[in-house]
Amino acid sequence: MMINRYFSRIFLSTNFLKIIYKFFANKFIKLNIFFHYQKIKKISLKNKINKKLIDRIYICHHSPLRHRKLRLKKIVDKFKTKLEWVEGFSPYDIKLDYKKILDFEKNKIDKSLPGIDQYQYTYYKNAGREITISEYSLFLKMKYCFEDQIKNQRKIIIIFEDDVILSNEIENYLNICSFEFKNHVPKLDCLMIGTAFKFKSKFYNPKKVIHFGK
């Protein structure tokens, strides 16, 4: 009986610490987001881009997570830029296709390959494993976005995932990024917007929105 009480106390204290940690972690994330978007607001107000540079914004959305769409719609419904929700290729619909592909090839990250920030993948224990059906679903959604861009000859597109955190000033900020991207020397073909998974440019330049280097 005493042993049970002892372990129950440990269990309760461990759970309590987890709750405390989660609370402060959430507060820290929200604070980081707040300061990040304060910078965006400052850039956005300082540089107004009146020209329409973005041809289409795509949002890759997993339909069952309806709350994500409702949250984003409060902001994106105000956009002047044309927007498309990409909701096809659900894990349920691609189940057979997924099994067939994994039977014939290993969809893995090859950490030995040269390329943009390949070293970033060494941060994660799951780097190099087979992709999950959810990841394959997202891959197909993004593949559709690029194919649609080519088919309709769109010069600049933006692709978001449905868990992206946006602010009310984001559209003009995206136009600023697009302007710098379009006029960049040398020419660029792809731009990663925002921050995630500890990705950070080694070529940070406080005078620019786009950070590029070799």
C-alpha positions in Angstrom: 0.0 0.0 0.0 2.8 2.4 0.9 4.6 1.5 -2.3 1.5 2.4 -4.3 1.2 5.7 -2.6 4.8 6.5 -3.2 4.5 5.8 -7.0 1.2 7.7 -7.2 2.9 10.8 -5.6 5.7 10.5 -8.2 3.1 10.2 -11.0 1.2 13.2 -9.7 4.3 15.3 -9.4 5.6 14.3 -12.8 2.2 15.2 -14.4 2.2 18.5 -12.5 5.6 19.4 -13.9 4.5 18.5 -17.4 1.5 20.8 -17.0 3.7 23.6 -15.8 6.2 23.1 -18.6 3.5 23.0 -21.2 2.0 26.2 -19.8 5.3 28.2 -19.9 6.3 26.6 -23.3 3.0 27.9 -24.8 3.5 31.3 -23.3 7.1 31.4 -24.7 5.9 30.4 -28.2 3.1 33.0 -28.2 5.6 35.7 -27.0 8.0 34.8 -29.8 5.2 34.9 -32.4 4.1 38.3 -31.1 7.6 39.8 -31.4 8.1 38.1 -34.8 4.9 39.7 -36.1 5.8 43.1 -34.6 8.8 43.1 -36.9 6.6 42.1 -39.9 4.2 44.9 -39.0 7.1 47.4 -38.9 8.3 46.2 -42.3 4.8 46.2 -43.8 4.0 49.7 -42.7 7.4 51.0 -43.9 7.2 49.5 -47.4 3.9 49.5 -49.1 3.8 47.5 -52.4 0.8 48.4 -54.5 1.6 46.2 -57.4 0.0 42.7 -57.6 2.9 40.3 -57.5 1.5 37.1 -56.1 -0.6 35.1 -58.7 -2.1 32.6 -56.3 -1.9 31.5 -52.6 -2.5 27.8 -51.9 -3.3 26.4 -48.4 -2.8 22.7 -48.0 -5.6 21.6 -45.7 -6.4 18.3 -44.0 -10.2 18.5 -44.1 -11.0 16.8 -40.7 -9.0 19.5 -38.9 -11.8 22.0 -39.6 -10.8 24.3 -36.7 -7.6 25.2 -38.6 -9.5 26.3 -41.6 -11.9 28.4 -39.5 -9.0 30.1 -37.7 -7.2 30.9 -41.0 -10.3 32.1 -42.8 -10.6 35.0 -40.4 -7.4 36.4 -41.9 -7.2 35.1 -45.5 -10.8 36.0 -46.4 -9.6 39.6 -46.3 -6.8 38.9 -48.9 -6.9 40.6 -52.3 -4.8 37.8 -53.7 -6.6 34.8 -55.1 -6.6 31.9 -52.7 -7.2 28.2 -53.1 -7.7 25.6 -50.4 -6.0 22.3 -51.5 -8.0 19.6 -49.7 -7.6 16.5 -52.0 -5.3 13.6 -51.5 -6.5 12.7 -48.0 -4.8 9.7 -46.3 -7.9 7.7 -46.8 -8.1 8.3 -50.5 -4.4 7.6 -51.2 -4.0 4.5 -48.9 -3.6 2.0 -51.8 -1.3 4.3 -53.7 0.8 4.8 -50.6 1.3 1.1 -50.0 2.1 0.5 -53.7 4.8 3.2 -53.7 6.4 2.0 -50.4 6.5 -1.5 -51.8 8.7 -0.4 -54.7 10.9 2.4 -53.4 12.1 3.9 -50.2 11.0 7.5 -49.8 13.8 8.6 -47.6 15.9 11.7 -46.9 19.5 11.0 -48.1 21.6 13.0 -45.6 24.7 12.5 -47.8 23.2 14.5 -50.7 24.4 18.1 -51.4 21.7 20.8 -51.4 20.1 23.5 -49.4 20.6 23.1 -45.7 20.8 19.3 -45.8 22.6 19.5 -42.5 19.4 20.7 -40.8 18.0 17.1 -41.1 20.7 15.8 -38.6 18.8 17.7 -35.8 16.1 15.0 -35.9 16.1 11.3 -34.9 13.5 10.5 -37.5 15.6 11.9 -40.4 16.0 9.3 -43.1 13.0 7.1 -42.1 10.2 6.2 -44.5 7.6 8.9 -45.0 4.2 8.5 -43.3 1.0 8.5 -45.2 0.2 12.0 -43.8 3.5 13.3 -45.2 2.8 11.6 -48.5 -0.6 13.3 -48.5 1.1 16.7 -48.0 3.6 15.9 -50.7 0.8 15.2 -53.2 -1.0 18.4 -52.2 2.2 20.5 -52.8 2.9 18.6 -56.1 -0.6 19.7 -57.2 0.2 23.3 -56.4 3.4 23.3 -58.5 1.7 21.5 -61.4 -1.2 24.0 -61.3 1.3 26.8 -61.3 3.0 25.5 -64.4 -0.3 24.7 -66.1 -1.6 28.2 -65.6 1.7 29.9 -66.1 1.7 31.6 -62.7 5.0 33.3 -62.0 4.8 33.7 -58.2 2.8 31.4 -55.9 2.8 30.9 -52.1 2.1 27.6 -50.5 1.0 27.4 -46.8 0.2 24.5 -44.6 -3.0 24.8 -42.6 -1.1 25.1 -39.2 0.6 28.3 -40.3 0.3 31.2 -37.9 -0.6 34.5 -39.8 -1.1 38.1 -38.7 -3.4 40.7 -40.2 -0.5 42.5 -41.9 0.8 39.4 -43.6 -0.5 40.0 -47.1 1.5 43.2 -47.6 4.5 41.5 -46.1 4.2 38.7 -48.6 4.1 41.3 -51.4 7.3 42.8 -50.0 8.9 39.3 -50.0 7.7 38.7 -53.5 9.1 42.1 -54.7 12.5 41.3 -53.3 12.3 37.7 -54.6 11.3 38.8 -58.1 14.1 41.4 -58.4 16.8 39.4 -56.6 20.2 39.0 -58.2 21.0 36.2 -58.9 17.5 35.0 -59.8 15.9 32.7 -57.3 13.4 29.8 -57.9 12.2 29.1 -54.4 11.9 31.0 -51.1 11.2 29.6 -47.6 9.1 32.1 -45.8 9.0 32.3 -42.0 10.7 30.2 -39.4 10.2 26.6 -38.3 12.1 23.5 -37.0 15.1 25.6 -36.0 15.7 26.6 -39.6 17.7 29.8 -39.6 19.6 31.4 -42.5 23.3 31.6 -42.1 23.3 34.6 -44.3 21.1 36.9 -42.2 21.0 40.5 -43.5 19.0 43.0 -41.3 18.6 45.4 -44.3 16.8 42.7 -46.4 13.7 40.5 -46.1 15.3 37.7 -48.1 18.5 36.2 -46.8 20.6 34.4 -49.5 24.0 33.0 -49.7 26.1 30.1 -50.9 
